[in-house]
Amino acid sequence: MGAQLRVYKRRIRSVTATKKITKAMEMIAASRVVKAQRKVAASTPYATELTRAVTAVGTGSNTKHPLTTEAETATRSAVLLLTSDRGLAGAFNANAIKAAELLTARLEAEGKEVDTYIVGRRGLAHYNFRERKVVESWSGFTDEPTYADAKKVAGPLIEAIETDTAEGGVDELHIVYTEFVSMMTQTAIDSRLLPLRLEEVAEEAPQGEILPLYDFEPSAEDVLDALLPRYVESRIYNALLQSAASKHAATRRAMKSATDNAGELITTLSRLANAARQAEITQEISEIVGGSAALADATAGSDR
């Protein structure tokens, strides 16, 4: 019984140490998600207004531009997948990867070649393990992305959309990321960044709003050329912030669950340890009583 009691005590110490770690990680994630939420709230209005500005230029001119004009026959698409550099976030990365694979399968079913770009070590490790081609990847900033990181990611994608497909360019640009809905809900979604669907953006505008008339100087094409990198960068930056907030929320939830499970396991092990200690004490008492009775019997026998 003594050996069993030592095993229980050793396991209790181990689980208690783990509980302290998961509790600390939960607190860190809780503090980070608040900061990430503020950044999302600050960047979303800019991305929304910039999209509406691009829509205004696109609807107010007949200029053919990669930003607003769809190819007659799209043959090649780029998919940007946003994951995290670290794990311990529940199904956060798995859901984003699954959404990207579903999008890729849909595009390939339409007869399009797919070029995959990945942000985050987790997504890159998934694709490398399965020996799938990745055009370019980035990592090291998924927890706290900056606008400079978004520009770094957007550069090759803008170059690909501006290059003719015969020379290795793409006709469409899609992004897969995890949208931060609330502390309890994060949803992996896919969205087409380019070409911009003018009709969908127009439907999102407030009802009854009268769109202003624009006069483009020097030309609508020059305006769209200037807006293209800003639009892609702002949308990717907002998606990176949404993904970071979602990851921190998922980590907080996963670490809270791990802490609660550790507490329940400690309670169970403590009960088993108490039972083992009680059994050990009972056995010692039984041995003492048995030895005393045997000694008494031996003494009585000698007196006869």
For each residue, the residues with C-beta under 8 A, 3 or more apart:
1: 4 5 276 279 280 283
2: 5 6 280
3: 6 7
4: 1 7 8 276
5: 1 2 8 9 273 276 277 280
6: 2 3 9 10
7: 3 4 10 11
8: 4 5 11 12 269 272 273 276
9: 5 6 12 13 273
10: 6 7 13 14
11: 7 8 14 15 269
12: 8 9 15 16 266 269 270 273
13: 9 10 16 17
14: 10 11 17 18
15: 11 12 18 19 262 265 266 269
16: 12 13 19 20 262 266
17: 13 14 20 21
18: 14 15 21 22 258 262
19: 15 16 22 23 259 262 263 266
20: 16 17 23 24
21: 17 18 24 25
22: 18 19 25 26 255 258 259 262
23: 19 20 26 27 255 259
24: 20 21 27 28
25: 21 22 28 29 88 251 255
26: 22 23 29 30 251 252 255 256 259
27: 23 24 30 31
28: 24 25 31 32
29: 25 26 32 33 248 249 251 252 255
30: 26 27 33 34 248 252
31: 27 28 34 35
32: 28 29 35 36 143 144 248
33: 29 30 36 37 183 245 248 249 252
34: 30 31 37 38
35: 31 32 38 39
36: 32 33 39 40 144 180 241 244 245 248
37: 33 34 40 41 180 245
38: 34 35 41 42
39: 35 36 42 43 241 244 245
40: 36 37 43 44 180 238 241 242 245
41: 37 38 44
42: 38 39 45 46
43: 39 40 46 47 234 237 238 241
44: 40 41 47 48 238
45: 42 48 49
46: 42 43 49 50 234
47: 43 44 50 51 234 235 237 238
48: 44 45 51 52
49: 45 46 52 53
50: 46 47 53 54 227 230 231 234
51: 47 48 54 55 196 201 231 235
52: 48 49 55 56 201 205
53: 49 50 56 57 227
54: 50 51 57 58 67 68 196 224 227 231
55: 51 52 58 59 196 198 201 202
56: 52 53 59 60 211 212 214
57: 53 54 60 61 68 214 216 220 223 224 227
58: 54 55 61 65 67 68 196 198 224
59: 55 56 198 202 211
60: 56 57 213 214 216 220
61: 57 58 216 220 221
62:
63: 68 219 220 221 224
64: 69
65: 58 68 69 221 224 225 228
66: 69 161 162 194 195 228
67: 54 58 194 195 196 224 227 228 231
68: 54 57 58 63 65 195 196 198 224
69: 64 65 66 195
70: 74 171 195
71: 74 75 165 171 172 195
72:
73:
74: 70 71 77 110 112 171 172
75: 71 111 112 113 165 171
76: 112 113 114 115 165 169 170 171 172
77: 74 107 112 113 114 115 170 171 172 173 174
78: 114 115 116 117 135 157 160 161 170 172 173 174
79: 100 103 104 107 114 115 116 117 174 175 176 190
80: 117 118 119 153 157 173 174 175 176 236
81: 96 97 100 116 117 118 119 120 123 176 177
82: 96 119 120 123 142 175 176 177 178 239 240 243
83: 93 96 97 118 119 120 121 122 123 124 126 142 243
84: 87 89 92 93 120 121 122 142 143 243 247
85: 120 121 122 139 140 141 142 143
86: 89 121 122 142 143
87: 84 93 122
88: 25 251 254 255
89: 84 86 92 93 247 250 251 254
90: 250 251 253 254
91: 94 95 250
92: 84 89 95 96 178 186 246 247 250 251
93: 83 84 87 89 96 97 120 122 123 126
94: 91 97 98
95: 91 92 98 99 178 188
96: 81 82 83 92 93 99 100 123 176 177 178 188 243
97: 81 83 93 94 100 101 122 123 126
98: 94 95 101 102 188
99: 95 96 102 103 176 188 189 190
100: 79 81 96 97 103 104 116 123 176 190
101: 97 98 104 105
102: 98 99 105 106 190
103: 79 99 100 106 107 174 176 190
104: 79 100 101 107 108 114 116
105: 101 102 108 109
106: 102 103 109 110
107: 77 79 103 104 110 112 114 174
108: 104 105 111 112 113 114
109: 105 106
110: 74 106 107
111: 75 108
112: 74 75 76 77 107 108 171 172
113: 75 76 77 108
114: 76 77 78 79 104 107 108
115: 76 77 78 79 135 160 170
116: 78 79 81 100 104 127 132 133 134 135
117: 78 79 80 81 134 135 136 137 153 156 157
118: 80 81 83 123 124 127 134 136 137 138
119: 80 81 82 83 123 137 138 139 142 153 240
120: 81 82 83 84 85 93 123 124 138 139 142
121: 83 84 85 86 124 125 139
122: 83 84 85 86 87 93 97 125 126
123: 81 82 83 93 96 97 100 118 119 120 126 127 137
124: 83 118 120 121 127 128 134 137 139
125: 121 122 128 129
126: 83 93 97 122 123 129 130
127: 116 118 123 124 130 132 133 134
128: 124 125 131 132 134
129: 125 126
130: 126 127
131: 128
132: 116 127 128
133: 116 127
134: 116 117 118 124 127 128 137
135: 78 115 116 117 156
136: 117 118 156
137: 117 118 119 123 124 134
138: 118 119 120 141 149 152 153
139: 85 119 120 121 124 142
140: 85
141: 85 138 144 145 146 149
142: 82 83 84 85 86 119 120 139 145 240 243 244 247
143: 32 84 85 86 244 247 248
144: 32 36 141 244
145: 141 142 149 150 237 240 241 244
146: 141 149 150
147: 150 151 233 237
148: 151 152
149: 138 141 145 146 152 153 237 240
150: 145 146 147 153 154 233 234 236 237 240
151: 147 148 154 155 233
152: 138 148 149 155
153: 80 117 119 138 149 150 156 157 236 240
154: 150 151 157 158 229 232 233 236
155: 151 152 158 159
156: 117 135 136 153 159 160
157: 78 80 117 153 154 160 161 173 232 236
158: 154 155 161 162 228 229 232
159: 155 156 162 163
160: 78 115 156 157 163 168 169 170 173
161: 66 78 157 158 169 170 171 173 194
162: 66 158 159 169 228
163: 159 160 167 168 169 170
164: 167 169
165: 71 75 76 168 169 170 171
166: 169
167: 163 164
168: 160 163 165
169: 76 160 161 162 163 164 165 166
170: 76 77 78 115 160 161 163 165 173
171: 70 71 74 75 76 77 112 161 165
172: 71 74 76 77 78 112 192 194 195
173: 77 78 80 157 160 161 170 192 193 194 232
174: 77 78 79 80 103 107 190 191 192 193
175: 79 80 82 190 191 192 193 235 236 239
176: 79 80 81 82 96 99 100 103 188 189 190 191
177: 81 82 96 188 189 191 239 240 242 243
178: 82 92 95 96 186 187 188 189 242 243 246 247
179: 186 187 188 189 242 246
180: 36 37 40 186 242 245 246 249
181: 185 186 187
182: 185
183: 33 249 252 253
184: 249 253
185: 181 182
186: 92 178 179 180 181 246 249 250
187: 178 179 181
188: 95 96 98 99 176 177 178 179
189: 99 176 177 178 179
190: 79 99 100 102 103 174 175 176
191: 174 175 176 177
192: 172 173 174 175 195 197
193: 173 174 175 196 231 232 235 236
194: 66 67 161 172 173 232
195: 66 67 68 69 70 71 172 192
196: 51 54 55 58 67 68 193 201 231
197: 192 200 201
198: 55 58 59 68 201 202
199: 202 203
200: 197 203 204
201: 51 52 55 196 197 198 204 205
202: 55 59 198 199 205
203: 199 200
204: 200 201
205: 52 201 202 209 211
206: 209
207:
208:
209: 205 206
210:
211: 56 59 205
212: 56
213: 60
214: 56 57 60
215:
216: 57 60 61 219 220 222 223
217:
218: 222
219: 63 216 222 223
220: 57 60 61 63 216 223 224
221: 61 63 65 224 225
222: 216 218 219 225 226
223: 57 216 219 220 226 227
224: 54 57 58 63 65 67 68 220 221 227 228
225: 65 221 222 228
226: 222 223 229 230
227: 50 53 54 57 67 223 224 230 231
228: 65 66 67 158 162 224 225 231 232
229: 154 158 226 232 233
230: 50 226 227 233 234
231: 50 51 54 67 193 196 227 228 234 235
232: 154 157 158 173 193 194 228 229 235 236
233: 147 150 151 154 229 230 236 237
234: 43 46 47 50 150 230 231 237 238
235: 47 51 175 193 231 232 238 239
236: 80 150 153 154 157 175 193 232 233 239 240
237: 43 47 145 147 149 150 233 234 240 241
238: 40 43 44 47 234 235 241 242
239: 82 175 177 235 236 242 243
240: 82 119 142 145 149 150 153 177 236 237 243 244
241: 36 39 40 43 145 237 238 244 245
242: 40 177 178 179 180 238 239 245 246
243: 82 83 84 96 142 177 178 239 240 246 247
244: 36 39 142 143 144 145 240 241 247 248
245: 33 36 37 39 40 180 241 242 248 249
246: 92 178 179 180 186 242 243 249 250
247: 84 89 92 142 143 178 243 244 250 251
248: 29 30 32 33 36 143 244 245 251 252
249: 29 33 180 183 184 186 245 246 252 253
250: 89 90 91 92 186 246 247 253 254
251: 25 26 29 88 89 90 92 247 248 254 255
252: 26 29 30 33 183 248 249 255 256
253: 90 183 184 249 250 256 257
254: 88 89 90 250 251 257 258
255: 22 23 25 26 29 88 251 252 258 259
256: 26 252 253 259 260
257: 253 254 260 261
258: 18 22 254 255 261 262
259: 19 22 23 26 255 256 262 263
260: 256 257 263 264
261: 257 258 264 265
262: 15 16 18 19 22 258 259 265 266
263: 19 259 260 266 267
264: 260 261 267 268
265: 15 261 262 268 269
266: 12 15 16 19 262 263 269 270
267: 263 264 270 271
268: 264 265 271 272
269: 8 11 12 15 265 266 272 273
270: 12 266 267 273 274
271: 267 268 274 275
272: 8 268 269 275 276
273: 5 8 9 12 269 270 276 277
274: 270 271 277 278
275: 271 272 278 279
276: 1 4 5 8 272 273 279 280
277: 5 273 274 280 281
278: 274 275 281 282
279: 1 275 276 282 283
280: 1 2 5 276 277 283 284
281: 277 278 284 285
282: 278 279 285 286
283: 1 279 280 286 287
284: 280 281 287 288
285: 281 282 288 289
286: 282 283 289 290
287: 283 284 290 291
288: 284 285 291 292
289: 285 286 292 293
290: 286 287 293 294
291: 287 288 294 295
292: 288 289 295 296
293: 289 290 296 297
294: 290 291 297 298
295: 291 292 298 299
296: 292 293 299 300
297: 293 294 300 301
298: 294 295 301 302
299: 295 296 302 303
300: 296 297 303 304
301: 297 298 304
302: 298 299
303: 299 300
304: 300 301
